[in-house]
């Protein structure tokens, strides 16, 4: 059974042991629009009522509908995310949830995971792609490049059919893992958003990981 989006956690159990260069070159906590603002659904405008003349009498028509069920929409998964200005170029795997209920993340720090139970990039809602920032044995991960993301940066997403969509970064924010707006991060309605996530903030030796998540939100490029 597919888990509800609101039930997914983004703890992202990451580096075990000691921090790498991420901890030593920590970026500013935020740039551009705050995450919750960037992910906010745009309300549908209410049409202004107008006065129209009464319709002319017409002969009623019998309507028919095909009783066959509509085919399910085919989802083409993303397979690569690039942010050329920041040197980010990471292959993407479709992932679900781990046994502990958190979003599953590829063990390889040079790969990222797309949450396959949520929207695909370009569909309504927030398409989440997440990956490890580093690992004590593997070193710095590909998603560590998100620390330098700035509003206006271009993001390219390539899907399994070879189609490339272009996105524009709205903002970057460092958020405590205990205070993540999970419902917004995994929302399935509202304007299309691409949400890129890794870890950041101070390294906590007692926990063997980082305190925060670094979240970058992008919108379709005009």
ABEGO torsion letter per residue (X at the ends): XBBBAAABBBAGBBBBGBBBAAAABBBBABBEBBAAAAABBBBBBBBBBBBBBBBBBBBBBBBBBBABBBBBBBBBBBABBBBAAAGBBBBBBBBBBBAAGBBBBBABAABBBBBAABBBBGBBEBBBBBBBABBAAAEBBAAAAAAABBBGBBBBBBBAAGBBBBBBBABBBBBBAAABBAAAAABABEBBBBBBBBBBEBBBAAAGBBABBBBBBBBBBX
